[in-house]
């Protein structure tokens, strides 16, 4: 499913939250560009909707390495669990085993 967006958050002005609720989703893995913009905005909105949020630090990007690092640190402190993608894939594999 493709949901075009016009604003930084994937949630604002889109039916994304309705689709996720209909599917019974409780956890999101957020990737993309830009860490300090669209990624952060989508993460904070997902958190506000009570989703558990995971961010693979090697699957997001920002033009500034400093902005990238600071925003990952801050999101990890407040809104999401930030891990390398290998760690997130391991979590997903462990879920599939149960």
N, CA, C and O of each residue as an XYZ file, in Angstrom:
392
protein
N       0.841     -1.170      0.000
C       0.000      0.000      0.000
C       0.892      1.240      0.000
O       1.849      1.320      0.771
N       0.590      2.175     -0.834
C       1.322      3.430     -0.912
C       0.416      4.551     -0.413
O      -0.703      4.724     -0.896
N       0.921      5.315      0.572
C       0.170      6.447      1.109
C       0.998      7.714      0.912
O       1.844      8.032      1.747
N       0.767      8.439     -0.177
C       1.508      9.686     -0.378
C       1.227     10.671      0.761
O       0.117     10.728      1.290
N       2.246     11.437      1.124
C       2.084     12.418      2.197
C       2.567     13.772      1.720
O       3.421     13.872      0.839
N       2.003     14.819      2.318
C       2.364     16.185      1.959
C       3.069     16.907      3.090
O       3.512     18.043      2.925
N       3.176     16.251      4.243
C       3.752     16.850      5.442
C       4.799     15.900      6.005
O       4.853     14.742      5.592
N       5.633     16.356      6.938
C       6.712     15.503      7.450
C       6.245     14.176      8.041
O       6.867     13.144      7.789
N       5.169     14.179      8.818
C       4.724     12.939      9.448
C       3.959     12.062      8.472
O       3.150     12.557      7.688
N       4.212     10.765      8.516
C       3.456      9.813      7.696
C       2.004      9.714      8.153
O       1.158      9.178      7.437
N       1.716     10.233      9.350
C       0.369     10.155      9.906
C      -0.497     11.360      9.551
O      -1.703     11.216      9.351
N       0.102     12.542      9.471
C      -0.677     13.770      9.298
C      -1.311     13.826      7.910
O      -0.616     13.785      6.894
N      -2.636     13.920      7.884
C      -3.352     14.047      6.616
C      -3.399     12.778      5.792
O      -3.713     12.825      4.603
N      -3.088     11.626      6.410
C      -3.155     10.344      5.699
C      -4.020      9.380      6.511
O      -4.245      9.604      7.700
N      -4.501      8.321      5.884
C      -5.294      7.325      6.620
C      -4.430      6.247      7.292
O      -4.933      5.178      7.637
N      -3.144      6.523      7.475
C      -2.231      5.498      7.988
C      -2.681      4.914      9.319
O      -2.727      3.693      9.466
N      -3.012      5.753     10.286
C      -3.370      5.225     11.609
C      -4.602      4.321     11.520
O      -4.664      3.304     12.212
N      -5.564      4.664     10.699
C      -6.756      3.824     10.536
C      -6.398      2.457      9.985
O      -6.916      1.443     10.452
N      -5.514      2.420      8.991
C      -5.090      1.144      8.419
C      -4.361      0.300      9.462
O      -4.594     -0.904      9.566
N      -3.477      0.936     10.232
C      -2.720      0.187     11.235
C      -3.631     -0.368     12.325
O      -3.460     -1.509     12.755
N      -4.587      0.423     12.767
C      -5.538     -0.038     13.782
C      -6.385     -1.178     13.231
O      -6.600     -2.179     13.914
N      -6.866     -1.031     11.998
C      -7.667     -2.096     11.371
C      -6.892     -3.409     11.288
O      -7.474     -4.487     11.409
N      -5.572     -3.315     11.081
C      -4.727     -4.509     10.969
C      -4.276     -5.044     12.330
O      -3.655     -6.104     12.402
N      -4.582     -4.322     13.399
C      -4.179     -4.760     14.729
C      -2.699     -4.577     15.013
O      -2.134     -5.278     15.853
N      -2.077     -3.650     14.327
C      -0.642     -3.394     14.493
C      -0.403     -2.700     15.834
O      -1.151     -1.801     16.217
N       0.638     -3.122     16.537
C       0.976     -2.448     17.794
C       2.404     -1.917     17.819
O       2.762     -1.140     18.703
N       3.219     -2.333     16.852
C       4.629     -1.941     16.814
C       4.994     -1.525     15.398
O       4.591     -2.168     14.429
N       5.763     -0.441     15.284
C       6.198      0.057     13.981
C       7.716      0.113     13.926
O       8.373      0.410     14.924
N       8.259     -0.172     12.764
C       9.672      0.049     12.474
C       9.712      1.208     11.487
O       9.221      1.098     10.364
N      10.298      2.310     11.915
C      10.301      3.530     11.098
C      11.681      3.710     10.477
O      12.694      3.720     11.176
N      11.706      3.853      9.150
C      12.937      4.110      8.408
C      12.708      5.314      7.505
O      11.578      5.782      7.363
N      13.782      5.818      6.892
C      13.618      6.868      5.900
C      14.552      8.040      6.090
O      15.535      7.977      6.828
N      14.213      9.108      5.400
C      14.964     10.348      5.440
C      13.971     11.450      5.754
O      12.832     11.337      5.300
N      14.255     12.377      6.400
C      15.452     12.820      7.071
C      15.248     12.590      8.570
O      14.158     12.832      9.086
N      16.295     12.121      9.280
C      16.174     11.765     10.686
C      15.561     12.893     11.500
O      14.660     12.653     12.303
N      16.030     14.109     11.306
C      15.555     15.254     12.096
C      14.226     15.808     11.603
O      13.650     16.678     12.255
N      13.729     15.333     10.482
C      12.491     15.857      9.914
C      11.402     14.807      9.859
O      10.694     14.585     10.841
N      11.269     14.162      8.715
C      10.177     13.213      8.495
C      10.232     12.019      9.443
O       9.198     11.591      9.957
N      11.415     11.481      9.678
C      11.523     10.328     10.574
C      11.083     10.724     11.976
O      10.225     10.072     12.570
N      11.664     11.780     12.496
C      11.317     12.221     13.857
C       9.835     12.558     13.976
O       9.197     12.184     14.960
N       9.287     13.247     13.007
C       7.874     13.618     13.028
C       6.978     12.380     13.034
O       6.006     12.319     13.788
N       7.296     11.412     12.207
C       6.508     10.177     12.162
C       6.655      9.378     13.459
O       5.686      8.791     13.939
N       7.858      9.355     14.020
C       8.096      8.641     15.275
C       7.297      9.273     16.410
O       6.652      8.563     17.181
N       7.333     10.592     16.519
C       6.609     11.229     17.618
C       5.100     11.061     17.459
O       4.396     10.886     18.454
N       4.593     11.110     16.237
C       3.162     10.875     16.027
C       2.800      9.424     16.336
O       1.768      9.167     16.956
N       3.625      8.484     15.918
C       3.368      7.072     16.222
C       3.332      6.853     17.732
O       2.460      6.150     18.243
N       4.274      7.453     18.437
C       4.296      7.372     19.895
C       3.020      7.969     20.487
O       2.447      7.408     21.421
N       2.576      9.101     19.949
C       1.361      9.748     20.439
C       0.125      8.875     20.215
O      -0.845      8.968     20.967
N       0.156      8.035     19.192
C      -0.934      7.091     18.926
C      -0.761      5.777     19.703
O      -1.505      4.821     19.487
N       0.214      5.741     20.597
C       0.470      4.588     21.469
C       1.032      3.354     20.764
O       0.853      2.231     21.238
N       1.701      3.558     19.647
C       2.416      2.451     19.021
C       3.784      2.328     19.679
O       4.370      3.329     20.089
N       4.293      1.106     19.780
C       5.693      0.901     20.146
C       6.481      1.182     18.873
O       6.118      0.709     17.797
N       7.547      1.944     18.994
C       8.287      2.378     17.807
C       9.736      1.921     17.899
O      10.398      2.113     18.918
N      10.215      1.314     16.822
C      11.612      0.920     16.673
C      12.208      1.691     15.509
O      11.577      1.836     14.462
N      13.428      2.186     15.695
C      14.126      2.912     14.636
C      15.480      2.253     14.417
O      16.323      2.267     15.314
N      15.703      1.673     13.234
C      17.029      1.140     12.923
C      17.964      2.305     12.569
O      17.764      2.989     11.565
N      18.980      2.520     13.401
C      19.824      3.713     13.223
C      20.590      3.728     11.910
O      21.019      4.786     11.450
N      20.763      2.557     11.306
C      21.466      2.489     10.030
C      20.510      2.465      8.833
O      20.935      2.228      7.703
N      19.218      2.711      9.083
C      18.233      2.755      8.002
C      17.509      4.101      7.974
O      16.432      4.230      7.392
N      18.122      5.103      8.616
C      17.636      6.483      8.564
C      18.840      7.363      8.229
O      19.989      6.955      8.398
N      18.560      8.562      7.758
C      19.632      9.417      7.255
C      19.300     10.875      7.507
O      18.134     11.271      7.518
N      20.333     11.659      7.707
C      20.183     13.110      7.792
C      21.372     13.736      7.077
O      22.451     13.143      7.042
N      21.196     14.906      6.516
C      22.297     15.589      5.815
C      23.439     15.915      6.761
O      24.599     15.942      6.350
N      23.121     16.162      8.022
C      24.132     16.506      9.005
C      24.358     15.328      9.947
O      23.418     14.882     10.605
N      25.589     14.813     10.027
C      25.858     13.717     10.967
C      25.538     14.098     12.414
O      25.093     13.255     13.193
N      25.761     15.353     12.773
C      25.468     15.796     14.136
C      23.967     15.784     14.392
O      23.519     15.266     15.415
N      23.195     16.342     13.485
C      21.742     16.346     13.623
C      21.203     14.916     13.670
O      20.304     14.612     14.454
N      21.751     14.049     12.833
C      21.364     12.635     12.807
C      21.578     12.006     14.181
O      20.672     11.382     14.734
N      22.777     12.173     14.726
C      23.127     11.555     16.007
C      22.284     12.122     17.152
O      21.785     11.367     17.987
N      22.127     13.423     17.193
C      21.367     14.057     18.275
C      19.905     13.631     18.231
O      19.318     13.341     19.273
N      19.315     13.590     17.053
C      17.913     13.201     16.947
C      17.700     11.733     17.277
O      16.694     11.386     17.897
N      18.619     10.860     16.877
C      18.522      9.453     17.277
C      18.606      9.326     18.787
O      17.828      8.593     19.397
N      19.548     10.037     19.392
C      19.714      9.987     20.843
C      18.429     10.454     21.536
O      17.959      9.816     22.478
N      17.870     11.561     21.068
C      16.683     12.119     21.699
C      15.456     11.228     21.490
O      14.679     11.023     22.423
N      15.275     10.700     20.283
C      14.142      9.792     20.052
C      14.266      8.552     20.936
O      13.274      8.069     21.481
N      15.488      8.043     21.076
C      15.703      6.868     21.918
C      15.381      7.177     23.381
O      14.904      6.306     24.108
N      15.636      8.388     23.806
C      15.375      8.775     25.192
C      13.884      8.977     25.472
O      13.449      8.845     26.616
N      13.091      9.298     24.428
C      11.700      9.697     24.664
C      10.643      8.869     23.955
O       9.628      8.526     24.561
N      10.854      8.538     22.686
C       9.752      8.054     21.861
C       9.929      6.679     21.227
O       8.946      6.070     20.804
N      11.145      6.185     21.153
C      11.386      4.969     20.379
C      12.557      4.198     20.962
O      13.318      4.709     21.784
N      12.680      2.969     20.519
C      13.881      2.191     20.797
C      14.727      2.214     19.529
O      14.278      1.795     18.462
N      15.937      2.702     19.657
C      16.835      2.837     18.511
C      17.893      1.739     18.596
O      18.618      1.636     19.586
N      17.970      0.921     17.547
C      18.915     -0.191     17.472
C      19.501     -0.249     16.062
O      18.943      0.331     15.130
N      20.622     -0.947     15.909
C      21.067     -1.262     14.549
C      20.033     -2.190     13.892
O      19.331     -2.922     14.589
N      19.939     -2.161     12.583
C      18.950     -2.986     11.885
C      19.131     -4.472     12.181
O      18.149     -5.215     12.204
N      20.361     -4.917     12.407
C      20.571     -6.336     12.725
C      19.863     -6.710     14.024
O      19.315     -7.807     14.131
N      19.867     -5.824     15.003
C      19.176     -6.076     16.262
C      17.668     -6.119     16.083
O      16.993     -6.949     16.692
N      17.138     -5.234     15.254
C      15.696     -5.219     14.999
C      15.285     -6.461     14.229
O      14.248     -7.056     14.521
N      16.089     -6.861     13.242
C      15.778     -8.093     12.502
C      15.786     -9.304     13.427
O      14.974    -10.215     13.264
N      16.690     -9.319     14.389
C      16.743    -10.414     15.364
C      15.466    -10.432     16.202
O      14.915    -11.502     16.462
N      14.988     -9.262     16.628
C      13.730     -9.187     17.378
C      12.567     -9.747     16.556
O      11.731    -10.484     17.078
N      12.519     -9.396     15.276
C      11.454     -9.883     14.396
C      11.561    -11.391     14.223
O      10.549    -12.090     14.276
N      12.766    -11.903     14.019
C      12.962    -13.348     13.879
C      12.524    -14.083     15.140
O      11.906    -15.145     15.056
N      12.840    -13.527     16.306
C      12.441    -14.154     17.566
C      10.922    -14.198     17.698
O      10.382    -15.161     18.241
N      10.224    -13.173     17.210
C       8.763    -13.175     17.238
C       8.209    -14.272     16.347
O       7.237    -14.938     16.703
N       8.826    -14.461     15.190
C       8.363    -15.484     14.255
C       8.531    -16.883     14.810
O       7.793    -17.792     14.431
N       9.498    -17.071     15.710
C       9.758    -18.381     16.309
C       8.714    -18.759     17.357
O       8.611    -19.926     17.736
N       7.941    -17.782     17.825
C       6.955    -18.068     18.881
C       5.608    -18.374     18.334
O       4.678    -18.634     19.097
